[in-house]
Amino acid sequence: MSGQAFDNIWIERPGETKSEFYNKDQKRRSFMKLGCCTTIGNYRQVYEMGYDYIELPGFEVAAQSETQWQAFLQEKNELGLPVLGFNAYSAGQPAIVGPSCDDQATADYARRLVQRGAQAGIVNLGIGAPAARKLPATFSRDEAARQLIRFLQITADIARPYHQQVLLEALHDQCCDLGHDPVEALAWIQEANRDNIGLVLDFYHSAAMGQTVDDLRPFVPWLRHLHYSQCGDHLYRGYPDASDLPALRKIRHLIQQANYDLTFSLESDNADFMRCAQTSLTLLHQVFDEPKSEF
């Protein structure tokens, strides 16, 4: 990850020092932090399951009343489970692209999320937001790309004073109309030209687009975060099970070769959270705790 901003992200949790986290020779110690993307209401369960951190839906955070948000912050302060960032940035508004895209709406929404993110201690703002990336059939794709780049710049400039990074995600072509390939996403990140803009790679979307783990190798040096879930029937986002072990081991091998050792989150359908999130974390430890010599 050398040469990238926000290198060596370390998330403090009770009883663990920074040197302990970075000691890769510890027995049965994952070389990455492992997290779960889920709703605010599952915060305590994520803590009790033993995840290293949680990611919260941005649209849910933005919709919380001040009373609700303060109640969550109190729970967070009591339990101490870090909030790495906000995924699911918005539920369609503000529009990232298209005829209703508006710089002022972009900035107003970003300020609300960034300020609440600062209160929660986040690092990442994940920009997937498929509903905000819908386009009329006749809308210029070149103009949409310019709008997306401007959206990234506005959001990143607001996030920078709070030491937050904006992470763009390529999404499969059944859920949005722009940005289906990491090649495009990386080009837009580079054109936006802000050092707190980076790439989050979601293996679910890659699988839905027919891309293999090996196809993603060129993008690993640019990664700042990873998401994973099964890509099931009808594009269902499932929690990983034993059938995912070969793919997860291949992912570990790929990212370890590139010295990526930051954060890896499960981003699966929330309906399966109580039934699957605990066993899926055990599975991740089975992969990421294995001695390096096994790869």
MIKE-297378 format. One record per atom (N, C-alpha, C): atom name; x, y, z. Coordinates in steps of 0.2 Angstrom, whole numbers, plus 5000, padded with zeros to 4 digits. Layout:
atom,u,v,w
CA,X,Y,Z .
...
// end
This chain:
atom,u,v,w
N,5004,4994,5000 .
CA,5000,5000,5000 .
C,5004,5006,5000 .
N,5011,5006,4999 .
CA,5015,5011,4999 .
C,5013,5016,4994 .
N,5014,5023,4995 .
CA,5012,5028,4990 .
C,5005,5030,4991 .
N,5001,5027,4995 .
CA,4994,5029,4995 .
C,4993,5033,5002 .
N,4988,5037,5001 .
CA,4986,5041,5007 .
C,4983,5036,5012 .
N,4982,5038,5018 .
CA,4979,5034,5024 .
C,4982,5027,5024 .
N,4988,5026,5023 .
CA,4992,5020,5024 .
C,4991,5018,5031 .
N,4992,5011,5032 .
CA,4993,5009,5039 .
C,4987,5011,5044 .
N,4981,5010,5041 .
CA,4975,5011,5045 .
C,4975,5006,5051 .
N,4974,5009,5057 .
CA,4974,5005,5063 .
C,4968,5007,5067 .
N,4963,5003,5069 .
CA,4958,5004,5072 .
C,4958,5002,5079 .
N,4959,5007,5084 .
CA,4960,5005,5091 .
C,4954,5002,5094 .
N,4955,4997,5098 .
CA,4950,4994,5102 .
C,4953,4992,5109 .
N,4948,4991,5114 .
CA,4951,4990,5121 .
C,4955,4984,5121 .
N,4961,4985,5125 .
CA,4965,4980,5126 .
C,4970,4978,5121 .
N,4971,4982,5115 .
CA,4975,4980,5110 .
C,4979,4986,5108 .
N,4986,4986,5108 .
CA,4990,4991,5106 .
C,4991,4991,5099 .
N,4994,4997,5096 .
CA,4995,4997,5089 .
C,5001,4992,5087 .
N,5006,4991,5091 .
CA,5011,4986,5090 .
C,5009,4979,5090 .
N,5004,4978,5094 .
CA,5001,4971,5094 .
C,4997,4969,5088 .
N,4993,4974,5085 .
CA,4990,4973,5079 .
C,4994,4972,5073 .
N,5000,4976,5073 .
CA,5005,4975,5067 .
C,5010,4969,5068 .
N,5009,4966,5074 .
CA,5014,4960,5075 .
C,5011,4954,5071 .
N,5013,4953,5065 .
CA,5010,4948,5060 .
C,5013,4941,5062 .
N,5017,4940,5067 .
CA,5019,4934,5069 .
C,5015,4931,5075 .
N,5010,4934,5077 .
CA,5007,4932,5083 .
C,5003,4925,5080 .
N,5002,4920,5084 .
CA,4999,4914,5083 .
C,4991,4916,5082 .
N,4988,4913,5077 .
CA,4981,4914,5076 .
C,4979,4921,5076 .
N,4982,4925,5072 .
CA,4981,4932,5072 .
C,4979,4934,5065 .
N,4974,4937,5063 .
CA,4972,4939,5056 .
C,4977,4944,5055 .
N,4979,4944,5048 .
CA,4984,4950,5046 .
C,4980,4956,5044 .
N,4973,4955,5044 .
CA,4969,4961,5042 .
C,4963,4962,5048 .
N,4960,4968,5048 .
CA,4954,4969,5052 .
C,4948,4966,5048 .
N,4944,4963,5052 .
CA,4938,4960,5049 .
C,4932,4963,5051 .
N,4927,4965,5047 .
CA,4922,4969,5049 .
C,4915,4967,5045 .
N,4910,4970,5048 .
CA,4903,4968,5045 .
C,4899,4974,5043 .
N,4896,4974,5038 .
CA,4892,4980,5035 .
C,4885,4978,5037 .
N,4882,4982,5042 .
CA,4875,4980,5044 .
C,4872,4987,5047 .
N,4866,4986,5049 .
CA,4862,4992,5052 .
C,4864,4994,5059 .
N,4862,5000,5061 .
CA,4863,5002,5067 .
C,4861,4998,5073 .
N,4855,4995,5071 .
CA,4852,4991,5076 .
C,4855,4984,5078 .
N,4860,4983,5074 .
CA,4864,4977,5075 .
C,4871,4978,5078 .
N,4872,4984,5080 .
CA,4879,4986,5083 .
C,4881,4982,5088 .
N,4877,4981,5093 .
CA,4878,4977,5099 .
C,4880,4969,5097 .
N,4876,4967,5092 .
CA,4877,4960,5090 .
C,4884,4959,5087 .
N,4886,4964,5083 .
CA,4892,4964,5079 .
C,4898,4964,5084 .
N,4897,4968,5089 .
CA,4902,4968,5095 .
C,4902,4961,5098 .
N,4897,4958,5100 .
CA,4897,4952,5104 .
C,4899,4946,5100 .
N,4898,4947,5093 .
CA,4901,4941,5089 .
C,4909,4941,5088 .
N,4912,4947,5089 .
CA,4919,4948,5089 .
C,4922,4951,5083 .
N,4918,4954,5079 .
CA,4921,4958,5073 .
C,4925,4963,5076 .
N,4930,4965,5072 .
CA,4934,4971,5073 .
C,4931,4977,5073 .
N,4926,4978,5068 .
CA,4923,4984,5067 .
C,4916,4983,5064 .
N,4912,4989,5063 .
CA,4906,4989,5060 .
C,4906,4994,5054 .
N,4903,4993,5049 .
CA,4901,4998,5044 .
C,4894,4999,5044 .
N,4892,5006,5044 .
CA,4885,5007,5045 .
C,4882,5010,5038 .
N,4876,5009,5036 .
CA,4873,5012,5030 .
C,4873,5020,5030 .
N,4876,5023,5026 .
CA,4876,5030,5026 .
C,4869,5033,5025 .
N,4864,5030,5021 .
CA,4858,5032,5021 .
C,4854,5032,5027 .
N,4855,5027,5031 .
CA,4852,5026,5038 .
C,4855,5031,5043 .
N,4861,5032,5043 .
CA,4864,5037,5047 .
C,4861,5044,5045 .
N,4861,5046,5039 .
CA,4858,5052,5037 .
C,4851,5053,5039 .
N,4847,5048,5039 .
CA,4840,5049,5041 .
C,4839,5049,5048 .
N,4844,5047,5053 .
CA,4842,5047,5060 .
C,4841,5054,5062 .
N,4836,5054,5067 .
CA,4835,5061,5071 .
C,4841,5062,5075 .
N,4842,5068,5078 .
CA,4847,5069,5082 .
C,4847,5065,5088 .
N,4841,5064,5091 .
CA,4840,5060,5097 .
C,4842,5053,5096 .
N,4840,5050,5090 .
CA,4842,5043,5088 .
C,4849,5043,5087 .
N,4852,5048,5084 .
CA,4860,5047,5083 .
C,4864,5048,5089 .
N,4861,5052,5094 .
CA,4865,5053,5100 .
C,4864,5046,5104 .
N,4859,5043,5104 .
CA,4858,5037,5108 .
C,4863,5032,5105 .
N,4863,5031,5098 .
CA,4868,5027,5095 .
C,4875,5028,5098 .
N,4877,5035,5098 .
CA,4884,5037,5100 .
C,4885,5035,5107 .
N,4880,5035,5111 .
CA,4881,5033,5118 .
C,4882,5026,5119 .
N,4879,5022,5115 .
CA,4880,5014,5114 .
C,4887,5013,5112 .
N,4889,5017,5107 .
CA,4896,5016,5104 .
C,4901,5017,5109 .
N,4900,5023,5113 .
CA,4905,5024,5118 .
C,4905,5019,5124 .
N,4900,5016,5125 .
CA,4899,5011,5130 .
C,4903,5005,5128 .
N,4902,5002,5122 .
CA,4904,4996,5120 .
C,4911,4997,5117 .
N,4913,5002,5113 .
CA,4919,5003,5110 .
C,4921,5000,5104 .
N,4916,4997,5101 .
CA,4917,4994,5094 .
C,4918,4999,5089 .
N,4923,5000,5085 .
CA,4924,5005,5080 .
C,4920,5005,5075 .
N,4918,5011,5072 .
CA,4914,5011,5066 .
C,4919,5013,5061 .
N,4921,5009,5056 .
CA,4926,5010,5051 .
C,4923,5016,5046 .
N,4917,5015,5044 .
CA,4915,5020,5039 .
C,4907,5019,5038 .
N,4905,5022,5033 .
CA,4898,5022,5030 .
C,4898,5018,5023 .
N,4895,5013,5023 .
CA,4894,5010,5016 .
C,4887,5013,5014 .
N,4884,5010,5008 .
CA,4877,5012,5006 .
C,4876,5019,5007 .
N,4880,5023,5003 .
CA,4881,5030,5005 .
C,4874,5034,5005 .
N,4870,5033,5000 .
CA,4864,5036,4999 .
C,4859,5031,4996 .
N,4852,5033,4997 .
CA,4847,5029,4994 .
C,4844,5032,4988 .
N,4848,5036,4984 .
CA,4846,5038,4978 .
C,4846,5046,4978 .
N,4846,5049,4983 .
CA,4846,5056,4983 .
C,4852,5058,4989 .
N,4856,5063,4987 .
CA,4857,5066,4981 .
C,4859,5062,4975 .
N,4857,5064,4969 .
CA,4859,5060,4963 .
C,4867,5061,4962 .
N,4870,5056,4961 .
CA,4877,5057,4959 .
C,4878,5059,4952 .
N,4874,5056,4947 .
CA,4874,5058,4940 .
C,4866,5059,4938 .
N,4866,5062,4932 .
CA,4859,5062,4929 .
C,4857,5069,4929 .
N,4850,5070,4926 .
CA,4848,5077,4926 .
C,4846,5081,4933 .
N,4845,5077,4938 .
CA,4844,5080,4945 .
C,4850,5081,4949 .
N,4856,5079,4946 .
CA,4862,5080,4950 .
C,4863,5087,4951 .
N,4865,5089,4957 .
CA,4866,5096,4960 .
C,4871,5097,4965 .
N,4876,5101,4963 .
CA,4882,5102,4967 .
C,4880,5104,4975 .
N,4875,5108,4975 .
CA,4873,5110,4982 .
C,4870,5105,4986 .
N,4866,5101,4983 .
CA,4863,5095,4986 .
C,4869,5090,4988 .
N,4873,5089,4984 .
CA,4879,5085,4985 .
C,4883,5087,4991 .
N,4884,5093,4992 .
CA,4888,5096,4997 .
C,4884,5096,5004 .
N,4878,5097,5003 .
CA,4874,5097,5010 .
C,4873,5090,5013 .
N,4872,5085,5008 .
CA,4872,5078,5011 .
C,4879,5076,5013 .
N,4884,5078,5010 .
CA,4891,5076,5012 .
C,4892,5079,5019 .
N,4891,5085,5020 .
CA,4892,5088,5027 .
C,4888,5085,5032 .
N,4882,5083,5031 .
CA,4878,5079,5036 .
C,4882,5073,5038 .
N,4884,5069,5033 .
CA,4887,5062,5034 .
C,4894,5063,5037 .
N,4898,5068,5034 .
CA,4904,5069,5036 .
C,4905,5071,5044 .
N,4900,5075,5046 .
CA,4900,5078,5053 .
C,4898,5072,5057 .
N,4893,5068,5055 .
CA,4891,5062,5059 .
C,4896,5057,5059 .
N,4900,5056,5054 .
CA,4905,5052,5054 .
C,4911,5054,5058 .
N,4912,5060,5059 .
CA,4917,5063,5063 .
C,4915,5061,5071 .
N,4909,5062,5072 .
CA,4907,5060,5079 .
C,4908,5053,5081 .
N,4907,5048,5075 .
CA,4908,5041,5076 .
C,4915,5039,5075 .
N,4919,5043,5073 .
CA,4926,5041,5072 .
C,4928,5037,5066 .
N,4924,5038,5060 .
CA,4925,5034,5054 .
C,4931,5036,5050 .
N,4933,5032,5046 .
CA,4938,5033,5041 .
C,4936,5034,5034 .
N,4931,5029,5032 .
CA,4929,5028,5025 .
C,4922,5031,5024 .
N,4921,5034,5018 .
CA,4914,5035,5015 .
C,4914,5031,5009 .
N,4910,5026,5009 .
CA,4910,5021,5003 .
C,4904,5024,4998 .
N,4907,5025,4992 .
CA,4902,5028,4987 .
C,4900,5022,4982 .
N,4895,5018,4984 .
CA,4892,5014,4979 .
C,4886,5017,4977 .
N,4880,5017,4981 .
CA,4874,5021,4980 .
C,4871,5020,4973 .
N,4869,5013,4971 .
CA,4867,5012,4964 .
C,4861,5016,4962 .
N,4856,5017,4967 .
CA,4850,5021,4965 .
C,4852,5028,4963 .
N,4858,5031,4965 .
CA,4860,5038,4964 .
C,4864,5038,4957 .
N,4865,5032,4954 .
CA,4869,5031,4948 .
C,4864,5029,4942 .
N,4858,5031,4942 .
CA,4853,5029,4937 .
C,4853,5035,4932 .
N,4852,5033,4926 .
CA,4853,5038,4920 .
C,4847,5036,4915 .
N,4844,5042,4913 .
CA,4839,5041,4907 .
C,4843,5038,4901 .
N,4840,5035,4897 .
CA,4843,5031,4891 .
C,4847,5036,4886 .
N,4844,5042,4886 .
CA,4847,5047,4881 .
C,4852,5052,4885 .
N,4854,5051,4891 .
CA,4858,5055,4894 .
C,4866,5054,4892 .
N,4870,5059,4891 .
CA,4876,5058,4889 .
C,4881,5054,4894 .
N,4884,5049,4892 .
CA,4888,5045,4897 .
C,4895,5050,4899 .
N,4897,5053,4894 .
CA,4903,5058,4895 .
C,4901,5063,4901 .
N,4895,5066,4900 .
CA,4893,5071,4905 .
C,4892,5068,4912 .
N,4889,5061,4912 .
CA,4888,5058,4918 .
C,4895,5057,4922 .
N,4900,5055,4918 .
CA,4906,5054,4920 .
C,4909,5060,4923 .
N,4908,5066,4920 .
CA,4910,5072,4923 .
C,4907,5074,4929 .
N,4900,5072,4930 .
CA,4896,5073,4936 .
C,4899,5069,4941 .
N,4901,5063,4940 .
CA,4903,5058,4945 .
C,4910,5061,4948 .
N,4914,5063,4944 .
CA,4921,5066,4946 .
C,4920,5072,4950 .
N,4915,5076,4948 .
CA,4914,5082,4952 .
C,4911,5080,4959 .
N,4906,5075,4959 .
CA,4904,5073,4965 .
C,4909,5070,4970 .
N,4914,5067,4967 .
CA,4919,5064,4971 .
C,4924,5070,4974 .
N,4925,5075,4970 .
CA,4929,5081,4972 .
C,4925,5085,4978 .
N,4919,5086,4977 .
CA,4915,5090,4982 .
C,4915,5086,4988 .
N,4914,5080,4988 .
CA,4913,5076,4994 .
C,4920,5075,4998 .
N,4925,5074,4994 .
CA,4932,5073,4996 .
C,4934,5079,5000 .
N,4933,5085,4997 .
CA,4935,5091,4999 .
C,4932,5093,5006 .
N,4925,5091,5007 .
CA,4922,5091,5013 .
C,4924,5086,5018 .
N,4926,5080,5016 .
CA,4929,5075,5021 .
C,4936,5076,5023 .
N,4940,5080,5019 .
CA,4947,5080,5021 .
C,4948,5083,5028 .
N,4945,5089,5030 .
CA,4947,5091,5036 .
C,4946,5086,5042 .
N,4941,5082,5041 .
CA,4939,5077,5046 .
C,4943,5070,5045 .
N,4948,5070,5041 .
CA,4953,5064,5040 .
C,4949,5058,5037 .
N,4944,5059,5033 .
CA,4940,5054,5030 .
C,4942,5053,5023 .
N,4942,5047,5020 .
CA,4943,5046,5013 .
C,4937,5044,5010 .
N,4936,5045,5003 .
CA,4930,5044,4999 .
C,4932,5038,4995 .
N,4928,5033,4995 .
CA,4930,5027,4991 .
C,4925,5025,4986 .
N,4927,5025,4980 .
CA,4922,5024,4974 .
C,4922,5016,4973 .
N,4916,5014,4971 .
CA,4915,5006,4970 .
C,4912,5005,4963 .
N,4915,5001,4960 .
CA,4912,4998,4953 .
C,4906,4994,4955 .
N,4900,4995,4952 .
CA,4894,4991,4953 .
C,4892,4987,4947 .
N,4889,4981,4948 .
CA,4887,4977,4943 .
C,4881,4981,4939 .
N,4880,4979,4932 .
CA,4876,4983,4928 .
C,4869,4982,4928 .
N,4867,4977,4933 .
CA,4860,4977,4934 .
C,4857,4981,4940 .
N,4862,4985,4943 .
CA,4859,4989,4948 .
C,4860,4996,4947 .
N,4864,4998,4942 .
CA,4865,5005,4941 .
C,4868,5006,4933 .
N,4868,5012,4931 .
CA,4869,5014,4924 .
C,4876,5016,4923 .
N,4880,5017,4928 .
CA,4887,5020,4926 .
C,4892,5017,4931 .
N,4898,5015,4929 .
CA,4903,5013,4933 .
C,4903,5006,4935 .
N,4904,5002,4930 .
CA,4903,4994,4931 .
C,4910,4991,4931 .
N,4915,4994,4929 .
CA,4922,4991,4929 .
C,4927,4995,4933 .
N,4931,4991,4937 .
CA,4936,4995,4941 .
C,4941,4999,4936 .
N,4941,4998,4930 .
CA,4946,5002,4925 .
C,4943,5009,4925 .
N,4936,5009,4924 .
CA,4933,5016,4924 .
C,4933,5019,4931 .
N,4932,5016,4936 .
CA,4932,5019,4943 .
C,4939,5021,4944 .
N,4944,5018,4943 .
CA,4951,5020,4944 .
C,4953,5026,4940 .
N,4950,5026,4933 .
CA,4952,5032,4929 .
C,4948,5038,4932 .
N,4942,5038,4935 .
CA,4939,5043,4937 .
C,4942,5046,4944 .
N,4944,5041,4948 .
CA,4948,5043,4954 .
C,4954,5047,4952 .
N,4958,5045,4947 .
CA,4964,5048,4946 .
C,4962,5055,4943 .
N,4957,5056,4939 .
CA,4955,5062,4936 .
C,4953,5067,4942 .
N,4949,5064,4947 .
CA,4947,5068,4952 .
C,4953,5072,4956 .
N,4958,5068,4956 .
CA,4965,5071,4959 .
C,4964,5074,4966 .
N,4962,5069,4970 .
CA,4962,5071,4977 .
C,4965,5065,4981 .
N,4970,5066,4985 .
CA,4973,5060,4989 .
C,4969,5057,4994 .
N,4963,5059,4995 .
CA,4958,5056,5000 .
C,4953,5053,4996 .
N,4954,5051,4990 .
CA,4949,5047,4986 .
C,4953,5041,4984 .
N,4949,5035,4985 .
CA,4952,5029,4983 .
C,4947,5024,4981 .
N,4949,5018,4980 .
CA,4945,5012,4977 .
C,4943,5007,4983 .
N,4937,5006,4983 .
CA,4935,5000,4987 .
C,4933,4995,4982 .
N,4935,4988,4983 .
CA,4933,4983,4978 .
C,4928,4978,4981 .
N,4923,4977,4978 .
CA,4918,4972,4981 .
C,4918,4966,4976 .
N,4919,4960,4979 .
CA,4920,4954,4975 .
C,4913,4952,4973 .
N,4908,4954,4976 .
CA,4901,4952,4974 .
C,4900,4955,4967 .
N,4901,4962,4967 .
CA,4899,4965,4960 .
C,4904,4963,4955 .
N,4910,4961,4956 .
CA,4915,4958,4951 .
C,4912,4952,4949 .
N,4910,4947,4954 .
CA,4907,4941,4951 .
C,4901,4942,4947 .
N,4897,4947,4949 .
CA,4891,4948,4945 .
C,4892,4950,4938 .
N,4898,4953,4937 .
CA,4900,4955,4930 .
C,4905,4950,4927 .
N,4905,4944,4930 .
CA,4909,4939,4927 .
C,4917,4939,4927 .
N,4919,4944,4932 .
CA,4926,4944,4933 .
C,4928,4939,4938 .
N,4934,4937,4937 .
CA,4937,4932,4942 .
C,4942,4936,4947 .
N,4944,4933,4952 .
CA,4949,4936,4956 .
C,4955,4938,4953 .
N,4958,4934,4948 .
CA,4964,4935,4944 .
C,4963,4941,4940 .
N,4957,4943,4938 .
CA,4955,4948,4933 .
C,4956,4955,4937 .
N,4956,4954,4944 .
CA,4956,4960,4948 .
C,4963,4962,4951 .
N,4968,4958,4949 .
CA,4975,4959,4951 .
C,4978,4966,4950 .
N,4976,4969,4944 .
CA,4979,4975,4942 .
C,4977,4981,4947 .
N,4971,4980,4951 .
CA,4969,4985,4955 .
C,4971,4985,4962 .
N,4974,4979,4964 .
CA,4975,4978,4971 .
C,4980,4984,4974 .
N,4985,4986,4970 .
CA,4989,4992,4973 .
C,4985,4998,4974 .
N,4979,4999,4971 .
CA,4975,5005,4973 .
C,4970,5004,4978 .
N,4970,4998,4981 .
CA,4964,4997,4986 .
C,4965,5000,4992 .
N,4960,5003,4995 .
CA,4960,5005,5002 .
C,4955,5001,5006 .
N,4951,4997,5003 .
CA,4946,4993,5007 .
C,4943,4988,5003 .
N,4940,4983,5006 .
CA,4938,4977,5002 .
C,4931,4975,5005 .
N,4926,4973,5001 .
CA,4920,4970,5003 .
C,4919,4963,5000 .
N,4915,4959,5003 .
CA,4914,4952,5000 .
C,4907,4950,5002 .
N,4904,4946,4998 .
CA,4898,4942,4999 .
C,4897,4937,4993 .
N,4893,4932,4995 .
CA,4891,4928,4989 .
C,4887,4931,4984 .
N,4888,4929,4978 .
CA,4884,4932,4972 .
C,4879,4926,4970 .
N,4873,4926,4973 .
CA,4869,4920,4973 .
C,4864,4921,4967 .
N,4859,4916,4967 .
CA,4854,4916,4962 .
C,4850,4923,4963 .
N,4848,4925,4957 .
CA,4845,4932,4956 .
C,4849,4938,4959 .
N,4856,4937,4959 .
CA,4860,4942,4962 .
C,4859,4943,4969 .
N,4857,4938,4973 .
CA,4857,4938,4980 .
C,4863,4939,4984 .
N,4864,4944,4988 .
CA,4870,4945,4992 .
C,4870,4940,4998 .
N,4873,4934,4998 .
CA,4873,4930,5004 .
C,4879,4930,5008 .
N,4879,4928,5014 .
CA,4885,4928,5018 .
C,4889,4922,5016 .
N,4896,4922,5016 .
CA,4900,4917,5014 .
C,4899,4910,5019 .
N,4900,4904,5016 .
CA,4900,4898,5019 .
C,4906,4894,5017 .
N,4906,4888,5018 .
CA,4912,4884,5017 .
C,4913,4883,5009 .
N,4908,4884,5005 .
CA,4909,4884,4998 .
C,4913,4890,4995 .
N,4914,4895,5000 .
CA,4918,4901,4998 .
C,4925,4900,4999 .
N,4927,4895,5003 .
CA,4934,4894,5005 .
C,4939,4895,4999 .
N,4938,4891,4994 .
CA,4943,4892,4988 .
C,4944,4899,4986 .
N,4938,4903,4985 .
CA,4938,4910,4983 .
C,4942,4914,4988 .
N,4940,4913,4994 .
CA,4943,4917,4999 .
C,4950,4916,5000 .
N,4952,4910,4999 .
CA,4960,4909,5000 .
C,4963,4912,4994 .
N,4960,4912,4988 .
CA,4963,4915,4982 .
C,4964,4922,4983 .
N,4958,4925,4986 .
CA,4959,4933,4988 .
C,4964,4934,4992 .
N,4965,4930,4998 .
CA,4970,4931,5002 .
C,4977,4931,4999 .
N,4978,4926,4995 .
CA,4984,4925,4991 .
C,4986,4932,4987 .
N,4981,4934,4983 .
CA,4981,4940,4979 .
C,4983,4946,4983 .
N,4979,4947,4988 .
CA,4981,4954,4992 .
C,4987,4953,4996 .
N,4989,4947,4998 .
CA,4995,4947,5002 .
C,5001,4948,4998 .
N,5001,4945,4992 .
CA,5006,4947,4987 .
C,5007,4954,4986 .
N,5002,4958,4987 .
CA,5002,4965,4986 .
C,5003,4969,4992 .
N,5004,4965,4998 .
CA,5005,4968,5004 .
C,4999,4973,5007 .
N,4993,4971,5004 .
CA,4987,4974,5007 .
C,4986,4970,5014 .
N,4985,4974,5019 .
CA,4984,4972,5026 .
C,4979,4976,5030 .
N,4974,4979,5026 .
CA,4970,4984,5030 .
C,4964,4981,5032 .
N,4958,4982,5029 .
CA,4952,4980,5031 .
C,4948,4976,5026 .
N,4944,4971,5028 .
CA,4940,4967,5024 .
C,4933,4966,5027 .
N,4928,4968,5024 .
CA,4921,4968,5027 .
C,4916,4963,5023 .
N,4912,4960,5027 .
CA,4906,4957,5024 .
C,4901,4961,5023 .
N,4898,4962,5017 .
CA,4892,4966,5015 .
C,4887,4962,5012 .
N,4883,4958,5016 .
CA,4878,4954,5014 .
C,4871,4956,5016 .
N,4866,4952,5013 .
CA,4859,4954,5014 .
C,4858,4954,5022 .
N,4855,4960,5024 .
CA,4854,4960,5032 .
C,4849,4955,5034 .
N,4845,4952,5030 .
CA,4840,4947,5032 .
C,4843,4941,5035 .
N,4849,4940,5033 .
CA,4853,4934,5035 .
C,4858,4935,5041 .
N,4858,4941,5043 .
CA,4863,4943,5048 .
C,4863,4939,5054 .
N,4857,4938,5058 .
CA,4857,4934,5064 .
C,4859,4927,5063 .
N,4857,4924,5057 .
CA,4858,4917,5056 .
C,4865,4916,5054 .
N,4868,4920,5050 .
CA,4874,4919,5047 .
C,4881,4923,5049 .
N,4880,4929,5051 .
CA,4886,4933,5052 .
C,4891,4930,5057 .
N,4889,4926,5062 .
CA,4894,4923,5067 .
C,4898,4918,5063 .
N,4894,4913,5060 .
CA,4898,4908,5057 .
C,4902,4910,5051 .
N,4900,4916,5048 .
CA,4904,4918,5042 .
C,4911,4922,5045 .
N,4910,4925,5051 .
CA,4916,4927,5054 .
C,4921,4922,5056 .
N,4919,4916,5058 .
CA,4923,4910,5060 .
C,4926,4908,5053 .
N,4923,4908,5048 .
CA,4926,4906,5041 .
C,4931,4911,5039 .
N,4930,4917,5040 .
CA,4935,4922,5038 .
C,4942,4921,5043 .
N,4941,4920,5049 .
CA,4947,4918,5053 .
C,4950,4912,5051 .
N,4946,4907,5048 .
CA,4949,4901,5046 .
C,4954,4903,5040 .
N,4952,4907,5036 .
CA,4956,4909,5030 .
C,4962,4914,5032 .
N,4960,4920,5035 .
CA,4965,4925,5037 .
C,4970,4924,5043 .
N,4968,4919,5047 .
CA,4973,4917,5052 .
C,4978,4912,5050 .
N,4977,4909,5045 .
CA,4981,4903,5043 .
C,4988,4906,5042 .
N,4993,4902,5044 .
CA,5000,4904,5043 .
C,5002,4906,5036 .
N,5006,4911,5035 .
CA,5008,4913,5028 .
C,5011,4907,5024 .
N,5014,4903,5028 .
CA,5018,4897,5024 .
C,5013,4893,5020 .
N,5007,4893,5022 .
CA,5002,4889,5019 .
C,5000,4891,5012 .
N,5002,4898,5010 .
CA,5000,4901,5004 .
C,5006,4901,4999 .
// end
